[in-house]
Amino acid sequence: MLARNRFLLLVVVGGAALAILSLSLQFLNLIPTTPIVEERPFHAADGGIGVAVGKSRKRVFPQPHTQEPNPIFEAYGYCNIPNRTEQAWEGHSPADYKLLSVHVMIRHGDRYPLYSIPKTKRPAIDCTLSTSRPDGKWERVRHQLLNQALISSYKNCWLDNSCVVQHLRNGQLLHHAYKQHSLFPSDWSPRQIWVETTGKSRTLQSGLAFLYGFLPDFDWTKLTVRHQWSTLFCSSACDCPARNRYLEEEQRRQYQLRAADTELERTYMDMSRTLGLPTRQLRAANPIDSLLCHLCHGLSFPCVPIGDSGAGGCLTMEQFAVIRRQQLDDEVDRRRAGLYHKYAILAMYPYLNRTAAKMERIAKSSEAGRQPRSGGEEVFTLSSAHDVTVAPLLSALGLEEARFPRFAARIVFELWKSPPTIQGQVKKRGGKGEKSKAKYGETFIRVLYNGEDVTFHTTFCRPHDRQVSQPLCPLKNFLSFVRRDMFSVVNATSYKEACYRRPG
């Protein structure tokens, strides 16, 4: 028995000693092990992605690698082709919350190119609306738009079939999102819906298409459309010298970045040789605008016949990709420089201030005991705008990483009110019970971009402590941001100070 126990003890001790010895030898690299290869992606000569083999290591800590954005893929996203389902998170809130108001800014939908490439044919886009859709409302939209001379009377056909579909879908998405919230009654008054557009027909057409989808029983006679003379929707507060200075500095930055891009310069020279044009003339024609139109509508890129000088041929997808790549690089450099953000703060303050004032007024009118205004409050606001409106609005809100506004992009501000809460517990004083007091619900804001909730990516809600019991952002954060905090970027405390303070 004793011999058996000694044998077992020897086996255990020997096994432990061998394990320690083996680990020690491996640690000292005295025993060869299967190498762990570090893989590094590189661009192969044929344009593919290869893998470079690094040195052998015992342990590799992987380094995250962000893949460069694909310019062509990004361009198709910009087109916003209305042939896919889309998830929209508008109208979502905790249980028993009441929706008080909705404020929407849209970019106009797909359009005809604003610029044409010299010596090329204009893209053959069908501007008529399809009557083959089984949806009866589509036929009603077609006749109404044509009767209002909103499409057919414009020789350049600024908006096309896709645009109307894009904004009909936008309107339908928000209709389904808000219909259970009873935002306004079926017999809504003109005061309750505020619609504003710029002087460009494409924003008016887009806004009307949106309203057709949003209000199924749309009544034209009840609608008043306000005209904003500035694309910044700044009403009577457009004068701001500092804003113009920031914009000029930003444009110089853009020019310097383009001038330093040798690949872009070679591409423009190749395109100029194909078209038989001076490079300067081609740049002035802004060819990306026309090329995007061809891409979005599935058309071949422009061609010119081959002449005696040898010029001729077709513009290529590779050339288009280079220009788009430079635009994506510009977005990155724009965020780094910060000039555009300062411009955006001053450019969009008037719009944000009006929106904040409307929200605050509606929030106060929802308090118990308040006498409602005759005709109701402006519970729905639609601002039909341009990319030069939506882009600075995104930047002013702190959504710097958001994609450049696609056709028919939308930003939505929602105002919510929580249900009343009971404060305190029942206390006894002198044998008598004291009743608890009901606290009126608080107001909160949600911000959504193309259906995605980006509230807690905004500057005013990013630092907010998001709790499970209270997953929304207080309205007071937004009000404080608009009235004071947003000007800290330009070292000021008010819009007037930021605009008129002398530089230096």
C-alpha positions in Angstrom: 0.0 0.0 0.0 2.8 2.4 0.9 4.7 1.6 -2.3 1.5 2.3 -4.3 1.1 5.7 -2.8 4.7 6.6 -3.4 4.3 5.6 -7.1 1.3 7.8 -7.6 3.0 10.7 -5.9 6.0 10.3 -8.2 3.7 10.3 -11.3 2.0 13.5 -10.2 5.3 15.3 -9.4 6.9 14.2 -12.6 4.0 15.3 -14.7 4.0 18.7 -13.1 7.8 19.1 -13.6 7.5 18.2 -17.3 4.6 20.7 -17.8 6.7 23.5 -16.2 9.7 22.6 -18.2 7.7 22.6 -21.5 6.2 26.0 -20.8 9.6 27.4 -19.9 11.2 26.2 -23.1 8.3 27.7 -25.2 8.5 31.0 -23.4 12.3 31.1 -24.1 11.6 30.2 -27.8 13.7 27.1 -27.5 11.0 24.9 -29.0 9.7 25.9 -32.5 6.0 26.7 -32.6 3.6 27.2 -35.5 4.1 30.8 -36.5 1.1 33.2 -36.2 1.1 35.3 -39.3 0.2 39.0 -39.2 -1.8 39.7 -42.3 -1.6 43.2 -43.8 -3.9 44.2 -46.6 -2.3 45.9 -49.6 -3.4 47.0 -53.0 -2.2 44.6 -55.7 -1.1 45.8 -59.1 -4.3 44.6 -60.7 -6.4 46.6 -58.3 -7.3 43.8 -56.0 -6.4 43.3 -52.4 -3.5 41.1 -51.5 -2.0 39.9 -48.2 1.5 40.6 -47.0 3.1 38.1 -44.6 4.7 39.7 -41.6 7.2 38.2 -39.2 6.3 35.3 -36.9 5.0 36.2 -33.5 3.9 34.4 -30.4 1.0 36.8 -29.8 -0.6 39.2 -32.2 -2.8 42.0 -31.0 -5.1 42.8 -34.0 -5.1 46.4 -35.1 -8.5 47.6 -36.4 -8.4 48.5 -40.1 -11.1 50.8 -41.5 -11.7 50.0 -45.1 -11.7 53.0 -47.5 -15.2 53.9 -48.7 -16.1 52.8 -52.1 -16.8 55.9 -54.2 -19.2 54.0 -56.6 -21.2 52.4 -53.7 -21.4 55.8 -52.0 -22.7 57.4 -55.2 -25.6 54.8 -55.5 -26.5 55.7 -51.9 -26.6 59.3 -52.9 -29.0 58.5 -55.8 -31.6 57.0 -53.3 -33.2 54.9 -56.0 -36.7 54.2 -54.7 -36.7 50.4 -55.2 -36.1 49.1 -51.7 -37.8 48.9 -48.4 -36.6 51.3 -45.7 -36.8 51.1 -41.9 -38.0 54.3 -40.4 -37.8 54.9 -36.6 -39.9 58.0 -36.6 -42.8 57.8 -34.2 -41.1 55.4 -31.7 -41.2 56.3 -28.0 -41.6 54.8 -24.6 -45.1 53.7 -23.7 -47.7 56.4 -22.8 -45.6 59.3 -24.2 -47.5 61.9 -26.2 -46.3 63.3 -29.5 -46.7 67.0 -29.5 -45.2 68.2 -32.7 -43.0 67.2 -35.7 -40.6 69.4 -37.7 -39.3 68.1 -40.9 -36.6 69.4 -43.3 -36.3 67.6 -46.6 -33.9 67.9 -49.5 -35.6 68.0 -52.9 -35.7 64.7 -54.8 -33.9 63.5 -57.9 -33.5 66.2 -60.5 -32.1 67.0 -63.9 -28.4 68.1 -64.0 -27.9 71.8 -63.2 -24.8 71.8 -65.4 -24.2 70.2 -68.8 -20.9 68.9 -70.1 -19.9 70.7 -73.3 -20.0 68.8 -76.6 -22.2 66.0 -75.0 -25.9 65.3 -75.3 -28.1 66.0 -72.4 -29.2 62.9 -70.6 -32.5 61.5 -72.0 -34.6 61.3 -68.8 -38.3 60.7 -69.0 -40.0 63.4 -67.0 -43.5 62.0 -67.3 -45.1 60.2 -64.4 -45.9 56.5 -64.9 -49.6 55.6 -65.0 -49.0 51.9 -64.8 -48.9 51.8 -61.0 -52.0 50.1 -59.5 -52.1 52.7 -56.7 -55.1 55.0 -57.4 -53.5 57.8 -55.6 -50.6 57.8 -58.0 -53.0 58.8 -60.8 -54.4 61.5 -58.7 -50.9 62.9 -58.0 -50.1 62.8 -61.7 -53.1 64.8 -62.7 -52.8 67.3 -59.8 -49.1 68.0 -60.5 -49.8 68.4 -64.2 -52.8 70.6 -63.6 -50.7 72.8 -61.3 -48.0 73.0 -64.1 -45.4 71.9 -61.6 -43.6 69.5 -63.9 -44.5 69.7 -67.6 -44.1 73.4 -68.1 -40.4 73.5 -67.2 -38.3 72.9 -70.3 -35.5 71.4 -68.4 -37.7 69.1 -66.4 -36.0 69.8 -63.1 -37.7 66.9 -61.3 -38.4 63.5 -62.7 -40.5 60.4 -61.9 -38.0 59.2 -59.3 -38.3 62.5 -57.3 -42.1 62.2 -57.0 -41.8 58.6 -55.9 -39.0 59.4 -53.4 -41.1 62.0 -51.6 -44.4 60.1 -51.9 -42.6 57.4 -50.0 -41.2 59.8 -47.5 -44.6 61.1 -46.8 -46.2 57.7 -46.6 -43.4 56.5 -44.2 -44.2 59.4 -41.8 -47.9 59.0 -42.3 -47.7 55.4 -41.0 -45.3 56.4 -38.3 -47.5 59.0 -36.8 -51.1 57.9 -37.6 -51.5 56.2 -34.3 -50.3 59.3 -32.4 -53.2 61.5 -33.6 -50.8 64.4 -34.3 -53.6 66.5 -35.7 -57.3 65.7 -36.4 -58.7 64.9 -39.8 -60.3 68.4 -39.9 -56.9 70.1 -39.4 -56.7 73.9 -39.7 -54.2 75.8 -41.9 -52.5 77.1 -38.7 -51.5 73.6 -37.7 -49.4 72.8 -40.8 -46.6 75.1 -41.8 -45.0 74.6 -45.2 -42.1 76.6 -46.6 -40.0 76.2 -49.7 -37.3 78.2 -51.6 -37.9 80.0 -54.9 -36.7 77.0 -56.9 -39.6 74.9 -58.4 -37.9 71.6 -57.4 -38.4 72.4 -53.7 -42.1 73.3 -54.2 -42.7 70.1 -56.3 -40.9 67.9 -53.7 -42.9 69.4 -50.8 -46.2 68.9 -52.6 -45.3 65.2 -53.4 -44.3 64.7 -49.7 -47.7 66.1 -48.5 -49.6 63.8 -50.9 -48.0 60.9 -49.2 -48.3 62.3 -45.7 -51.9 63.5 -45.8 -54.0 61.0 -47.7 -57.0 63.4 -48.0 -54.9 66.3 -49.0 -56.9 69.6 -49.4 -55.1 72.2 -51.5 -57.4 74.9 -50.6 -56.4 74.7 -46.9 -52.6 74.9 -47.6 -50.5 78.1 -47.5 -46.9 77.7 -48.8 -44.4 80.3 -47.5 -41.5 81.4 -49.6 -38.0 81.5 -48.2 -35.9 83.7 -50.3 -32.6 82.2 -48.9 -31.6 78.6 -49.1 -30.6 78.9 -45.5 -34.2 79.5 -44.4 -32.9 82.4 -42.3 -36.0 84.7 -42.8 -35.2 88.2 -41.5 -31.9 87.2 -39.8 -29.8 86.5 -42.8 -27.3 89.3 -42.5 -24.1 87.8 -40.9 -20.7 89.0 -42.1 -18.8 86.4 -40.1 -20.7 83.6 -41.7 -19.7 84.8 -45.1 -16.0 85.0 -44.0 -16.0 81.4 -42.8 -17.6 80.3 -46.1 -14.9 82.0 -48.1 -12.2 80.4 -46.0 -13.9 77.0 -46.4 -14.0 77.5 -50.2 -10.3 78.3 -50.3 -9.6 75.1 -48.3 -11.6 73.1 -50.9 -9.7 74.7 -53.8 -6.3 74.0 -52.2 -7.2 70.4 -51.6 -8.3 69.8 -55.2 -5.3 71.6 -56.6 -3.0 69.3 -54.6 -4.7 66.1 -55.8 -2.5 65.0 -58.7 -4.7 62.0 -59.6 -7.7 64.3 -59.9 -5.7 66.6 -62.2 -4.7 63.7 -64.4 -8.2 62.5 -64.6 -9.5 65.9 -65.7 -6.8 66.1 -68.3 -7.8 62.6 -69.7 -11.5 63.7 -69.8 -10.6 66.9 -71.5 -8.6 65.1 -74.2 -11.6 62.8 -74.8 -14.0 65.7 -75.1 -11.6 68.0 -77.0 -12.0 70.7 -74.3 -9.6 72.8 -72.3 -9.3 71.4 -68.8 -10.4 74.7 -67.3 -13.6 74.7 -69.2 -14.4 71.1 -68.2 -13.8 72.0 -64.5 -16.1 74.9 -64.8 -18.8 72.6 -66.2 -18.8 70.6 -62.9 -19.0 67.3 -64.7 -19.8 65.3 -61.6 -23.3 66.7 -61.5 -24.1 65.3 -65.0 -22.3 62.0 -64.4 -24.3 61.4 -61.2 -27.5 61.9 -63.2 -26.3 59.3 -65.7 -25.4 56.9 -62.9 -28.6 57.3 -61.0 -30.7 56.6 -64.1 -28.7 53.7 -65.4 -27.6 55.7 -68.5 -24.2 55.2 -70.2 -21.7 58.0 -69.6 -21.5 60.7 -72.3 -19.6 60.1 -75.5 -18.4 62.3 -78.3 -17.6 61.1 -81.9 -13.9 60.6 -82.7 -12.7 63.6 -84.8 -9.7 64.3 -87.0 -7.7 65.5 -84.0 -8.0 62.1 -82.4 -10.3 63.4 -79.6 -13.4 61.4 -78.9 -14.7 58.5 -77.0 -16.6 58.0 -73.8 -16.1 59.1 -70.2 -15.5 56.2 -68.0 -16.6 54.8 -64.6 -12.9 55.0 -63.5 -12.8 58.7 -64.1 -16.1 59.2 -62.2 -14.7 57.1 -59.3 -11.7 59.4 -59.0 -13.8 62.5 -58.8 -16.1 60.9 -56.2 -13.1 59.7 -54.2 -11.8 63.3 -54.1 -15.2 64.4 -52.8 -15.1 61.9 -50.0 -11.5 63.0 -49.1 -12.8 66.5 -49.0 -15.5 65.6 -46.5 -12.8 64.1 -44.2 -10.6 67.2 -44.5 -13.6 69.5 -44.0 -14.2 67.9 -40.6 -10.5 68.2 -39.7 -10.3 71.9 -40.6 -13.5 72.9 -38.7 -14.2 76.0 -40.9 -17.3 74.5 -42.3 -18.7 73.7 -38.9 -18.2 77.3 -37.8 -20.0 78.4 -41.0 -22.8 75.9 -40.4 -23.4 77.2 -36.8 -24.0 80.7 -38.0 -25.9 79.6 -41.2 -28.4 77.4 -39.4 -29.0 79.4 -36.2 -32.0 81.2 -37.6 -33.7 78.0 -38.6 -32.8 76.2 -35.3 -33.9 79.2 -33.3 -37.4 79.3 -35.0 -37.7 75.5 -34.5 -36.8 75.8 -30.8 -39.2 78.7 -30.3 -42.0 76.6 -31.8 -41.2 73.6 -29.7 -41.1 75.7 -26.5 -44.4 77.3 -27.3 -46.1 74.0 -28.0 -44.6 72.5 -24.8 -46.0 75.3 -22.7 -49.4 75.1 -24.4 -49.6 71.4 -23.5 -49.5 72.2 -19.8 -52.6 71.7 -17.8 -54.8 74.7 -17.5 -53.4 76.5 -20.6 -56.0 77.9 -23.0 -55.3 76.6 -26.5 -54.7 79.0 -29.3 -57.5 79.6 -31.8 -56.9 77.2 -34.7 -54.4 75.2 -32.8 -50.6 75.2 -32.7 -48.2 74.5 -35.5 -47.9 70.8 -34.8 -46.3 69.9 -38.2 -43.7 71.9 -40.1 -42.3 71.0 -43.5 -39.2 72.9 -44.9 -38.4 71.7 -48.5 -34.8 72.7 -49.1 -31.5 71.9 -50.9 -28.3 70.0 -50.1 -26.8 73.4 -49.2 -29.4 73.6 -46.5 -29.4 70.1 -45.1 -25.6 69.7 -45.0 -25.0 72.7 -42.7 -27.9 71.7 -40.5 -26.3 68.3 -40.0 -23.0 70.0 -39.2 -24.6 72.5 -36.8 -26.2 69.7 -34.9 -22.9 68.0 -34.4 -23.6 65.1 -36.8 -20.3 65.5 -38.6 -20.0 61.8 -39.5 -23.4 61.7 -41.3 -23.4 61.1 -45.0 -23.8 63.9 -47.4 -27.5 64.5 -48.0 -28.8 62.2 -50.7 -31.7 63.0 -52.9 -34.9 63.3 -50.8 -32.9 63.2 -47.5 -34.9 64.1 -44.4 -34.2 65.4 -40.9 -37.0 65.1 -38.4 -37.3 66.8 -35.0 -39.9 65.2 -32.7 -41.3 66.8 -29.5 -42.6 64.3 -26.9 -44.2 64.6 -23.5 -43.9 62.0 -20.8 -46.9 60.9 -18.8 -47.6 62.6 -15.4 -45.6 61.2 -12.5 -46.5 61.0 -8.8 -44.2 62.8 -6.5 -43.7 61.9 -2.9 -45.2 59.3 -0.7 -48.3 59.5 1.6 -47.2 61.0 4.9 -49.0 61.3 8.2 -49.1 64.5 10.1 -51.0 64.6 13.3 -52.9 61.4 12.2 -53.9 62.9 8.9 -52.7 61.7 5.5 -51.1 64.1 3.0 -51.9 63.4 -0.6 -49.2 62.9 -3.1 -48.9 65.6 -5.8 -49.0 64.8 -9.5 -46.1 66.2 -11.6 -46.9 67.3 -15.1 -45.1 65.3 -17.8 -41.7 66.6 -19.0 -40.9 67.3 -22.7 -38.2 65.6 -24.8 -36.7 65.8 -28.2 -35.8 63.2 -30.8 -33.7 63.9 -33.9 -33.7 61.5 -36.8 -31.8 61.4 -40.1 -33.2 59.3 -42.9 -35.2 57.3 -40.4 -32.3 56.6 -38.1 -32.4 58.0 -34.5 -29.3 60.2 -34.1 -30.4 62.1 -31.0 -27.6 61.0 -28.8 -25.0 61.8 -31.6 -26.0 65.5 -31.5 -23.8 68.0 -29.6 -26.6 68.8 -27.2 -27.5 65.3 -26.3 -24.2 63.4 -26.6 -23.1 64.1 -23.0 -26.6 63.4 -21.6 -26.8 60.5 -19.2 -29.1 58.1 -21.0 -31.0 56.0 -18.6 -33.2 53.0 -19.1 -36.0 54.7 -17.3 -35.6 57.9 -19.3 -34.2 57.1 -22.8 -35.0 60.4 -24.4 -33.2 63.7 -24.5 -34.7 66.7 -22.5 -36.0 69.6 -24.6 -34.2 72.0 -22.3 -30.9 70.6 -23.7 -31.8 71.7 -27.2 -33.1 75.1 -26.0 -29.9 75.8 -24.1 -27.8 74.7 -27.1 -29.6 77.0 -29.5 -29.7 80.0 -27.3 -26.1 79.9 -25.9 -24.0 76.8 -26.1 -23.7 76.5 -29.9 -21.8 79.8 -30.1 -18.9 78.5 -28.0 -17.4 77.1 -31.2 -16.9 80.7 -32.5 -16.0 82.1 -29.1 -19.2 84.0 -28.7 -22.3 83.9 -26.5 -25.0 85.1 -29.0 -25.7 85.2 -32.7 -25.3 89.0 -32.9 -21.9 88.8 -31.2 -20.7 86.0 -33.4 -21.8 87.7 -36.6 -20.6 91.2 -36.1 -17.5 90.9 -33.9 -14.5 92.0 -35.8 -11.9 89.4 -36.6 -8.4 89.5 -35.1 
